[in-house]
């Protein structure tokens, strides 16, 4: 009887771990970076480490991690953005976060220069990662679909491959070109 219950407990713990789509920010060392390409453009995400309780990730256009920063994202320990600062552009905050690593239905508020908007993200498990849809809630409470995507993730929760379909066009690939973990 004890073995049966212990085995069930182990199996349920393993299933919970397999369903974890978070990005383990504490295990991604400062100076790590990943380069992505959509076939036409490339972008580098440079992990800067922790600052003021948040994990800092810089977005750099091109393939050189030392290139000029285009934006900076502040993330919580599971990799969900709480703030985005665009160089020469707006600063957006997400309350409680942008729900990118939350399974199921998640609502958040995006605050920026144009005010506050309510968004809904539905995220489900998919082979090797997750799939999602992101919608904007209009003032009359109707939903306007912004994008859908499917992402594969590596052992640290970093996206290794994906496809995004936006409101304005066909599916765009997101392919990992290089990953350097420190």
RONU-442417 format. One record per residue: residue number from 1; residue in three letters; chain; x, y, z of N, C-alpha, C in turn. Coordinates in nm, 4 decimals, decimal comma, always signed. Layout:
BEGIN
  pos  code  unit      n_px      n_py      n_pz     ca_px     ca_py     ca_pz      c_px      c_py      c_pz
  NUM   Ala     A         X         Y         Z         X         Y         Z         X         Y         Z
...
END
This chain:
BEGIN
  pos  code  unit      n_px      n_py      n_pz     ca_px     ca_py     ca_pz      c_px      c_py      c_pz
    1   Unk     A   +0,0820   -0,1191   +0,0000   +0,0000   +0,0000   +0,0000   +0,0867   +0,1260   +0,0000
    2   Unk     A   +0,1907   +0,1278   +0,0841   +0,2782   +0,2447   +0,0882   +0,3478   +0,2664   -0,0457
    3   Unk     A   +0,3966   +0,1574   -0,1082   +0,4645   +0,1704   -0,2370   +0,3716   +0,2304   -0,3414
    4   Unk     A   +0,2474   +0,1848   -0,3432   +0,1503   +0,2347   -0,4398   +0,1324   +0,3861   -0,4244
    5   Unk     A   +0,1150   +0,4308   -0,3028   +0,0932   +0,5736   -0,2793   +0,2193   +0,6544   -0,3091
    6   Unk     A   +0,3346   +0,6008   -0,2730   +0,4608   +0,6701   -0,2981   +0,4847   +0,6815   -0,4487
    7   Unk     A   +0,4582   +0,5732   -0,5233   +0,4758   +0,5752   -0,6683   +0,3810   +0,6773   -0,7319
    8   Unk     A   +0,2584   +0,6832   -0,6858   +0,1625   +0,7802   -0,7397   +0,2089   +0,9221   -0,7115
    9   Unk     A   +0,2641   +0,9443   -0,5926   +0,3148   +1,0763   -0,5572   +0,4318   +1,1142   -0,6484
   10   Unk     A   +0,5222   +1,0206   -0,6744   +0,6354   +1,0467   -0,7632   +0,5889   +1,0748   -0,9062
   11   Unk     A   +0,4919   +0,9973   -0,9525   +0,4421   +1,0185   -1,0883   +0,3751   +1,1542   -1,1016
   12   Unk     A   +0,2972   +1,1943   -1,0015   +0,2309   +1,3244   -1,0115   +0,3326   +1,4375   -1,0019
   13   Unk     A   +0,4385   +1,4207   -0,9236   +0,5428   +1,5234   -0,9157   +0,6154   +1,5341   -1,0492
   14   Unk     A   +0,6412   +1,4211   -1,1153   +0,7061   +1,4225   -1,2458   +0,6188   +1,4875   -1,3506
   15   Unk     A   +0,4888   +1,4634   -1,3454   +0,3971   +1,5254   -1,4412   +0,3943   +1,6762   -1,4225
   16   Unk     A   +0,3983   +1,7203   -1,2973   +0,3981   +1,8649   -1,2720   +0,5248   +1,9283   -1,3273
   17   Unk     A   +0,6393   +1,8606   -1,3101   +0,7645   +1,9153   -1,3613   +0,7628   +1,9198   -1,5136
   18   Unk     A   +0,7031   +1,8191   -1,5772   +0,6967   +1,8158   -1,7220   +0,6085   +1,9280   -1,7764
   19   Unk     A   +0,5181   +1,9797   -1,6958   +0,4275   +2,0845   -1,7393   +0,4821   +2,2238   -1,7114
   20   Unk     A   +0,6033   +2,2330   -1,6640   +0,6619   +2,3621   -1,6318   +0,7130   +2,4284   -1,7589
   21   Unk     A   +0,6528   +2,5412   -1,7957   +0,6974   +2,6145   -1,9147   +0,7702   +2,7429   -1,8755
   22   Unk     A   +0,8016   +2,7558   -1,7478   +0,8695   +2,8775   -1,7035   +1,0117   +2,8815   -1,7590
   23   Unk     A   +1,0669   +3,0011   -1,7590   +1,2063   +3,0200   -1,7978   +1,2830   +3,0372   -1,6683
   24   Unk     A   +1,3809   +2,9530   -1,6446   +1,4529   +2,9568   -1,5182   +1,5601   +3,0651   -1,5234
   25   Unk     A   +1,5203   +3,1864   -1,4904   +1,6090   +3,3018   -1,5032   +1,7323   +3,2898   -1,4144
   26   Unk     A   +1,7195   +3,2273   -1,2970   +1,8322   +3,2158   -1,2044   +1,9438   +3,1277   -1,2599
   27   Unk     A   +1,9110   +3,0383   -1,3515   +2,0120   +2,9490   -1,4082   +2,0740   +3,0016   -1,5377
   28   Unk     A   +2,0234   +3,1126   -1,5881   +2,0786   +3,1711   -1,7103   +2,1747   +3,2813   -1,6671
   29   Unk     A   +2,3019   +3,2570   -1,6818   +2,4038   +3,3489   -1,6312   +2,4107   +3,4803   -1,7062
   30   Unk     A   +2,4523   +3,5831   -1,6347   +2,4727   +3,7145   -1,6963   +2,5729   +3,7008   -1,8096
   31   Unk     A   +2,5427   +3,7627   -1,9219   +2,6266   +3,7532   -2,0405   +2,5831   +3,6442   -2,1367
   32   Unk     A   +2,4895   +3,5585   -2,0953   +2,4335   +3,4591   -2,1867   +2,3550   +3,5319   -2,2949
   33   Unk     A   +2,3451   +3,4705   -2,4117   +2,2641   +3,5313   -2,5162   +2,2129   +3,4255   -2,6130
   34   Unk     A   +2,1034   +3,4598   -2,6804   +2,0464   +3,3750   -2,7836   +2,0176   +3,4624   -2,9057
   35   Unk     A   +2,0418   +3,4047   -3,0232   +2,0185   +3,4755   -3,1489   +1,9052   +3,4036   -3,2216
   36   Unk     A   +1,8042   +3,4820   -3,2645   +1,6897   +3,4288   -3,3377   +1,6834   +3,4910   -3,4764
   37   Unk     A   +1,6251   +3,4156   -3,5705   +1,6026   +3,4666   -3,7049   +1,4627   +3,4281   -3,7493
   38   Unk     A   +1,3989   +3,5184   -3,8239   +1,2694   +3,4853   -3,8840   +1,2843   +3,4605   -4,0346
   39   Unk     A   +1,4091   +3,4467   -4,0798   +1,4365   +3,4254   -4,2205   +1,4809   +3,5529   -4,2903
   40   Unk     A   +1,4389   +3,6675   -4,2387   +1,4777   +3,7964   -4,2968   +1,5530   +3,8833   -4,1971
   41   Unk     A   +1,5104   +3,8814   -4,0732   +1,5702   +3,9642   -3,9682   +1,6203   +3,8767   -3,8546
   42   Unk     A   +1,7179   +3,9289   -3,7823   +1,7703   +3,8589   -3,6652   +1,7623   +3,9506   -3,5449
   43   Unk     A   +1,7546   +3,8882   -3,4275   +1,7532   +3,9624   -3,3020   +1,8280   +3,8803   -3,1974
   44   Unk     A   +1,8978   +3,9494   -3,1092   +1,9715   +3,8851   -3,0013   +1,9057   +3,9232   -2,8695
   45   Unk     A   +1,8838   +3,8251   -2,7832   +1,8401   +3,8512   -2,6462   +1,9622   +3,8291   -2,5582
   46   Unk     A   +2,0029   +3,9335   -2,4861   +2,1209   +3,9275   -2,4014   +2,0743   +3,9319   -2,2558
   47   Unk     A   +2,1088   +3,8290   -2,1805   +2,0692   +3,8190   -2,0397   +2,1729   +3,8922   -1,9556
   48   Unk     A   +2,1310   +3,9970   -1,8882   +2,2227   +4,0831   -1,8134   +2,2348   +4,0458   -1,6661
   49   Unk     A   +2,1477   +3,9609   -1,6157   +2,1508   +3,9243   -1,4750   +2,0409   +3,9964   -1,3978
   50   Unk     A   +2,0508   +3,9901   -1,2674   +1,9465   +4,0450   -1,1810   +1,9790   +4,1879   -1,1398
   51   Unk     A   +1,8748   +4,2705   -1,1345   +1,8892   +4,4092   -1,0921   +1,7610   +4,4522   -1,0226
   52   Unk     A   +1,7729   +4,4913   -0,8978   +1,6570   +4,5405   -0,8242   +1,5436   +4,4409   -0,8130
   53   Unk     A   +1,5745   +4,3137   -0,8031   +1,4706   +4,2123   -0,7878   +1,4143   +4,1604   -0,9194
   54   Unk     A   +1,4560   +4,2158   -1,0323   +1,4091   +4,1697   -1,1626   +1,5277   +4,1188   -1,2434
   55   Unk     A   +1,4981   +4,0358   -1,3412   +1,5987   +3,9842   -1,4327   +1,5933   +4,0689   -1,5585
   56   Unk     A   +1,7071   +4,1168   -1,6036   +1,7147   +4,2110   -1,7155   +1,7555   +4,1377   -1,8432
   57   Unk     A   +1,6787   +4,1618   -1,9514   +1,7079   +4,1036   -2,0828   +1,7062   +4,2169   -2,1837
   58   Unk     A   +1,8167   +4,2340   -2,2565   +1,8256   +4,3354   -2,3614   +1,7976   +4,2720   -2,4970
   59   Unk     A   +1,7289   +4,3467   -2,5826   +1,7006   +4,3054   -2,7190   +1,7881   +4,3889   -2,8116
   60   Unk     A   +1,8669   +4,3215   -2,8949   +1,9622   +4,3862   -2,9843   +1,9312   +4,3399   -3,1266
   61   Unk     A   +1,9133   +4,4318   -3,2208   +1,8879   +4,3953   -3,3606   +2,0146   +4,3365   -3,4210
   62   Unk     A   +1,9984   +4,2384   -3,5098   +2,1117   +4,1760   -3,5766   +2,1559   +4,0499   -3,5059
   63   Unk     A   +2,2844   +4,0168   -3,5208   +2,3374   +3,8926   -3,4640   +2,4502   +3,9160   -3,3642
   64   Unk     A   +2,4884   +4,0413   -3,3417   +2,5988   +4,0747   -3,2520   +2,5447   +4,1114   -3,1142
   65   Unk     A   +2,5741   +4,0306   -3,0118   +2,5236   +4,0613   -2,8773   +2,5781   +4,1930   -2,8211
   66   Unk     A   +2,6825   +4,2475   -2,8816   +2,7397   +4,3744   -2,8360   +2,6855   +4,4941   -2,9138
   67   Unk     A   +2,5878   +4,4705   -3,0010   +2,5284   +4,5787   -3,0784   +2,4440   +4,6706   -2,9910
   68   Unk     A   +2,3921   +4,7773   -3,0501   +2,3125   +4,8725   -2,9728   +2,1780   +4,8128   -2,9294
   69   Unk     A   +2,1439   +4,8413   -2,8063   +2,0193   +4,7912   -2,7485   +1,8998   +4,8621   -2,8109
   70   Unk     A   +1,7975   +4,7836   -2,8459   +1,6723   +4,8380   -2,8991   +1,5664   +4,8490   -2,7906
   71   Unk     A   +1,5701   +4,7533   -2,6971   +1,4762   +4,7578   -2,5847   +1,5321   +4,6756   -2,4696
   72   Unk     A   +1,4723   +4,6958   -2,3538   +1,5119   +4,6231   -2,2326   +1,3854   +4,5744   -2,1648
   73   Unk     A   +1,3889   +4,4461   -2,1272   +1,2744   +4,3855   -2,0601   +1,3152   +4,3458   -1,9199
   74   Unk     A   +1,2269   +4,3671   -1,8259   +1,2464   +4,3245   -1,6874   +1,1522   +4,2080   -1,6633
   75   Unk     A   +1,2067   +4,0975   -1,6159   +1,1283   +3,9748   -1,5977   +1,1320   +3,9273   -1,4540
   76   Unk     A   +1,0297   +3,8503   -1,4184   +1,0297   +3,7861   -1,2870   +1,1108   +3,6563   -1,2965
   77   Unk     A   +1,1218   +3,5825   -1,1871   +1,2069   +3,4630   -1,1823   +1,1640   +3,3539   -1,2795
   78   Unk     A   +1,0366   +3,3540   -1,3231   +0,9902   +3,2518   -1,4171   +0,9925   +3,3004   -1,5617
   79   Unk     A   +1,0472   +3,4191   -1,5852   +1,0646   +3,4691   -1,7211   +0,9496   +3,5507   -1,7763
   80   Unk     A   +0,8567   +3,5906   -1,6914   +0,7435   +3,6714   -1,7374   +0,7772   +3,8199   -1,7243
   81   Unk     A   +0,7538   +3,8959   -1,8299   +0,7883   +4,0375   -1,8310   +0,6955   +4,1180   -1,7405
   82   Unk     A   +0,7556   +4,2100   -1,6670   +0,6791   +4,3038   -1,5847   +0,6942   +4,4464   -1,6363
   83   Unk     A   +0,7984   +4,4683   -1,7197   +0,8257   +4,6023   -1,7725   +0,9042   +4,5897   -1,9026
   84   Unk     A   +0,8750   +4,6791   -1,9982   +0,9469   +4,6848   -2,1241   +0,9789   +4,8305   -2,1537
   85   Unk     A   +1,1087   +4,8599   -2,1722   +1,1536   +4,9951   -2,2053   +1,2108   +4,9925   -2,3467
   86   Unk     A   +1,1490   +5,0670   -2,4369   +1,1954   +5,0752   -2,5747   +1,2840   +5,1989   -2,5868
   87   Unk     A   +1,4041   +5,1814   -2,6430   +1,4943   +5,2942   -2,6632   +1,4246   +5,3930   -2,7573
   88   Unk     A   +1,4232   +5,5194   -2,7209   +1,3565   +5,6237   -2,7993   +1,2094   +5,5917   -2,8236
   89   Unk     A   +1,1477   +5,5228   -2,7294   +1,0070   +5,4866   -2,7448   +0,9389   +5,4746   -2,6103
   90   Unk     A   +0,8258   +5,4080   -2,6074   +0,7479   +5,4011   -2,4845   +0,8031   +5,3012   -2,3829
   91   Unk     A   +0,7592   +5,3188   -2,2612   +0,7801   +5,2204   -2,1560   +0,6450   +5,1591   -2,1257
   92   Unk     A   +0,6408   +5,0269   -2,1237   +0,5178   +4,9549   -2,0927   +0,5386   +4,8758   -1,9650
   93   Unk     A   +0,4354   +4,8699   -1,8823   +0,4387   +4,7829   -1,7651   +0,3241   +4,6835   -1,7768
   94   Unk     A   +0,3430   +4,5672   -1,7170   +0,2444   +4,4602   -1,7236   +0,2074   +4,4210   -1,5814
   95   Unk     A   +0,0788   +4,4211   -1,5512   +0,0324   +4,3923   -1,4164   -0,0609   +4,2728   -1,4185
   96   Unk     A   -0,0290   +4,1621   -1,3523   +0,0891   +4,1414   -1,2702   +0,2146   +4,1121   -1,3528
   97   Unk     A   +0,1987   +4,0565   -1,4732   +0,3073   +4,0309   -1,5684   +0,2410   +4,0045   -1,7032
   98   Unk     A   +0,3184   +3,9714   -1,8055   +0,2589   +3,9524   -1,9379   +0,2091   +3,8105   -1,9664
   99   Unk     A   +0,2056   +3,7265   -1,8658   +0,1440   +3,5925   -1,8717   +0,2083   +3,4962   -1,9709
  100   Unk     A   +0,3284   +3,5236   -2,0208   +0,3875   +3,4374   -2,1228   +0,4198   +3,2973   -2,0728
  101   Unk     A   +0,4356   +3,2810   -1,9447   +0,4747   +3,1498   -1,8911   +0,3701   +3,0943   -1,7943
  102   Unk     A   +0,2457   +3,1359   -1,8109   +0,1367   +3,0888   -1,7257   +0,0456   +2,9979   -1,8070
  103   Unk     A   +0,0318   +2,8730   -1,7646   -0,0591   +2,7803   -1,8323   -0,2035   +2,8167   -1,8014
  104   Unk     A   -0,2904   +2,7981   -1,8999   -0,4324   +2,8268   -1,8843   -0,4645   +2,9698   -1,9236
  105   Unk     A   -0,5777   +3,0180   -1,8768   -0,6235   +3,1528   -1,9077   -0,5625   +3,2511   -1,8091
  106   Unk     A   -0,5036   +3,3575   -1,8602   -0,4383   +3,4565   -1,7742   -0,4726   +3,5955   -1,8265
  107   Unk     A   -0,5163   +3,6818   -1,7387   -0,5495   +3,8200   -1,7735   -0,4439   +3,9125   -1,7145
  108   Unk     A   -0,4068   +4,0145   -1,7918   -0,3127   +4,1128   -1,7406   -0,3450   +4,2492   -1,7987
  109   Unk     A   -0,2950   +4,3507   -1,7326   -0,3130   +4,4881   -1,7790   -0,1793   +4,5403   -1,8311
  110   Unk     A   -0,1845   +4,5989   -1,9492   -0,0678   +4,6640   -2,0063   -0,0871   +4,8142   -1,9903
  111   Unk     A   +0,0098   +4,8783   -1,9259   +0,0041   +5,0224   -1,9041   +0,1125   +5,0890   -1,9864
  112   Unk     A   +0,0748   +5,1941   -2,0605   +0,1696   +5,2656   -2,1439   +0,1213   +5,4057   -2,1711
  113   Unk     A   +0,1856   +5,4739   -2,2652   +0,1510   +5,6126   -2,2938   +0,0075   +5,6307   -2,3426
  114   Unk     A   -0,0519   +5,5265   -2,3994   -0,1893   +5,5358   -2,4490   -0,2909   +5,4912   -2,3451
  115   Unk     A   -0,2449   +5,4688   -2,2227   -0,3364   +5,4270   -2,1169   -0,3209   +5,2809   -2,0826
  116   Unk     A   -0,4268   +5,2268   -2,0290   -0,4261   +5,0893   -1,9798   -0,5154   +5,0031   -2,0684
  117   Unk     A   -0,4653   +4,8855   -2,1049   -0,5465   +4,7905   -2,1805   -0,5474   +4,6564   -2,1088
  118   Unk     A   -0,6588   +4,5876   -2,1207   -0,6714   +4,4533   -2,0658   -0,6436   +4,3548   -2,1781
  119   Unk     A   -0,5582   +4,2569   -2,1502   -0,5279   +4,1533   -2,2482   -0,5492   +4,0171   -2,1852
  120   Unk     A   -0,5797   +3,9208   -2,2699   -0,6027   +3,7833   -2,2258   -0,5095   +3,6923   -2,3036
  121   Unk     A   -0,4402   +3,6075   -2,2312   -0,3515   +3,5098   -2,2944   -0,3975   +3,3711   -2,2512
  122   Unk     A   -0,4177   +3,2842   -2,3476   -0,4537   +3,1452   -2,3232   -0,3348   +3,0611   -2,3651
  123   Unk     A   -0,2750   +2,9881   -2,2717   -0,1541   +2,9102   -2,2998   -0,1787   +2,7643   -2,2639
  124   Unk     A   -0,1437   +2,6769   -2,3558   -0,1616   +2,5327   -2,3380   -0,0296   +2,4610   -2,3651
  125   Unk     A   -0,0150   +2,3434   -2,3067   +0,1018   +2,2614   -2,3367   +0,0975   +2,2147   -2,4813
  126   Unk     A   +0,2118   +2,2072   -2,5431   +0,2281   +2,1533   -2,6779   +0,3545   +2,0683   -2,6755
  127   Unk     A   +0,3719   +1,9770   -2,7704   +0,4930   +1,8940   -2,7703   +0,6193   +1,9796   -2,7655
  128   Unk     A   +0,6991   +1,9608   -2,6619   +0,8248   +2,0319   -2,6464   +0,8123   +2,1759   -2,6004
  129   Unk     A   +0,6920   +2,2193   -2,5650   +0,6759   +2,3577   -2,5220   +0,5321   +2,3974   -2,4982
  130   Unk     A   +0,4867   +2,5042   -2,5662   +0,3512   +2,5541   -2,5427   +0,2964   +2,6233   -2,6665
  131   Unk     A   +0,1650   +2,6354   -2,6702   +0,0981   +2,7151   -2,7725   +0,0145   +2,8194   -2,6993
  132   Unk     A   -0,0138   +2,9300   -2,7679   -0,0857   +3,0382   -2,7012   -0,1667   +3,1202   -2,8000
  133   Unk     A   -0,2602   +3,1942   -2,7456   -0,3293   +3,2987   -2,8209   -0,3330   +3,4207   -2,7296
  134   Unk     A   -0,3221   +3,5382   -2,7910   -0,3201   +3,6639   -2,7165   -0,4250   +3,7561   -2,7764
  135   Unk     A   -0,5148   +3,8056   -2,6912   -0,6229   +3,8923   -2,7374   -0,6285   +4,0193   -2,6536
  136   Unk     A   -0,6710   +4,1263   -2,7184   -0,6951   +4,2548   -2,6536   -0,8437   +4,2606   -2,6212
  137   Unk     A   -0,8786   +4,3015   -2,5001   -1,0182   +4,3169   -2,4626   -1,0577   +4,4617   -2,4911
  138   Unk     A   -1,1536   +4,4764   -2,5799   -1,2001   +4,6084   -2,6213   -1,2914   +4,6688   -2,5130
  139   Unk     A   -1,3161   +4,8001   -2,5174   -1,4026   +4,8635   -2,4170   -1,5414   +4,8001   -2,4053
  140   Unk     A   -1,5944   +4,7456   -2,5169   -1,7266   +4,6803   -2,5106   -1,7161   +4,5336   -2,4678
  141   Unk     A   -1,5964   +4,4924   -2,4228   -1,5656   +4,3584   -2,3727   -1,5524   +4,2527   -2,4816
  142   Unk     A   -1,5567   +4,2907   -2,6084   -1,5265   +4,1946   -2,7138   -1,3754   +4,1760   -2,7192
  143   Unk     A   -1,3338   +4,0640   -2,7737   -1,1914   +4,0329   -2,7816   -1,1411   +4,0481   -2,9245
  144   Unk     A   -1,0260   +4,1104   -2,9383   -0,9611   +4,1297   -3,0673   -0,8315   +4,0492   -3,0652
  145   Unk     A   -0,8230   +3,9474   -3,1514   -0,7068   +3,8593   -3,1531   -0,5831   +3,9345   -3,2023
  146   Unk     A   -0,4762   +3,9336   -3,1229   -0,3506   +3,9975   -3,1602   -0,2551   +3,9001   -3,2279
  147   Unk     A   -0,2405   +3,7804   -3,1691   -0,1522   +3,6802   -3,2285   -0,1768   +3,5439   -3,1673
  148   Unk     A   -0,1277   +3,4436   -3,2395   -0,1259   +3,3038   -3,1936   +0,0135   +3,2505   -3,2198
  149   Unk     A   +0,0552   +3,1560   -3,1383   +0,1878   +3,1012   -3,1606   +0,2061   +2,9648   -3,0985
  150   Unk     A   +0,3112   +2,8984   -3,1422   +0,3545   +2,7716   -3,0840   +0,5043   +2,7821   -3,0640
  151   Unk     A   +0,5500   +2,7520   -2,9433   +0,6911   +2,7646   -2,9088   +0,7440   +2,6337   -2,8516
  152   Unk     A   +0,8637   +2,5979   -2,8927   +0,9360   +2,4886   -2,8302   +1,0396   +2,5522   -2,7387
  153   Unk     A   +1,0666   +2,4878   -2,6262   +1,1607   +2,5441   -2,5297   +1,2664   +2,4409   -2,4922
  154   Unk     A   +1,3835   +2,4927   -2,4499   +1,4911   +2,4032   -2,4068   +1,4786   +2,3774   -2,2564
  155   Unk     A   +1,5779   +2,3131   -2,1993   +1,5736   +2,2744   -2,0575   +1,5667   +2,3935   -1,9624
  156   Unk     A   +1,6142   +2,5107   -2,0051   +1,6077   +2,6308   -1,9212   +1,4808   +2,7117   -1,9459
  157   Unk     A   +1,3982   +2,6664   -2,0400   +1,2761   +2,7385   -2,0739   +1,2963   +2,8437   -2,1814
  158   Unk     A   +1,4150   +2,8484   -2,2412   +1,4440   +2,9433   -2,3479   +1,3801   +2,8905   -2,4765
  159   Unk     A   +1,3168   +2,9784   -2,5522   +1,2523   +2,9373   -2,6764   +1,3587   +2,8903   -2,7747
  160   Unk     A   +1,3366   +2,7701   -2,8301   +1,4324   +2,7136   -2,9246   +1,3790   +2,7131   -3,0674
  161   Unk     A   +1,2495   +2,7273   -3,0832   +1,1884   +2,7297   -3,2156   +1,0436   +2,7726   -3,1972
  162   Unk     A   +0,9884   +2,8382   -3,2956   +0,8494   +2,8781   -3,2822   +0,7903   +2,9321   -3,4097
  163   Unk     A   +0,6605   +2,9499   -3,4058   +0,5849   +3,0097   -3,5156   +0,4825   +3,1030   -3,4546
  164   Unk     A   +0,4737   +3,2240   -3,5126   +0,3793   +3,3246   -3,4648   +0,2948   +3,3705   -3,5822
  165   Unk     A   +0,1647   +3,3729   -3,5622   +0,0737   +3,4276   -3,6611   +0,0115   +3,5518   -3,6015
  166   Unk     A   +0,0391   +3,6662   -3,6625   -0,0137   +3,7922   -3,6133   -0,1428   +3,8296   -3,6829
  167   Unk     A   -0,2055   +3,9343   -3,6334   -0,3317   +3,9821   -3,6892   -0,3150   +4,0333   -3,8317
  168   Unk     A   -0,1938   +4,0713   -3,8668   -0,1707   +4,1383   -3,9939   -0,1002   +4,0545   -4,0998
  169   Unk     A   -0,0874   +3,9260   -4,0782   -0,0171   +3,8536   -4,1819   +0,0011   +3,7064   -4,1560
  170   Unk     A   +0,0790   +3,6446   -4,2441   +0,0998   +3,5005   -4,2370   +0,1904   +3,4601   -4,1212
  171   Unk     A   +0,1997   +3,3326   -4,1053   +0,2812   +3,2756   -3,9989   +0,4273   +3,3137   -4,0180
  172   Unk     A   +0,4925   +3,3540   -3,9081   +0,6344   +3,3896   -3,9113   +0,7119   +3,2877   -3,8280
  173   Unk     A   +0,8191   +3,2325   -3,8856   +0,9004   +3,1398   -3,8072   +0,9898   +3,2155   -3,7096
  174   Unk     A   +1,0239   +3,1512   -3,6025   +1,1190   +3,2053   -3,5062   +1,2173   +3,0928   -3,4788
  175   Unk     A   +1,3349   +3,1023   -3,5371   +1,4317   +2,9936   -3,5302   +1,5529   +3,0355   -3,4485
  176   Unk     A   +1,5919   +2,9500   -3,3549   +1,7119   +2,9740   -3,2762   +1,8336   +2,9472   -3,3646
  177   Unk     A   +1,9198   +3,0481   -3,3799   +2,0401   +3,0372   -3,4612   +2,1604   +3,0017   -3,3745
  178   Unk     A   +2,1663   +3,0616   -3,2550   +2,2796   +3,0385   -3,1664   +2,2355   +3,0619   -3,0236
  179   Unk     A   +2,2861   +2,9797   -2,9321   +2,2629   +2,9972   -2,7889   +2,3961   +2,9847   -2,7173
  180   Unk     A   +2,4311   +3,0857   -2,6377   +2,5537   +3,0829   -2,5589   +2,5140   +3,1058   -2,4147
  181   Unk     A   +2,5282   +3,0016   -2,3322   +2,4935   +3,0114   -2,1907   +2,6211   +3,0217   -2,1073
  182   Unk     A   +2,6209   +3,1146   -2,0164   +2,7375   +3,1350   -1,9297   +2,7037   +3,0978   -1,7874
END
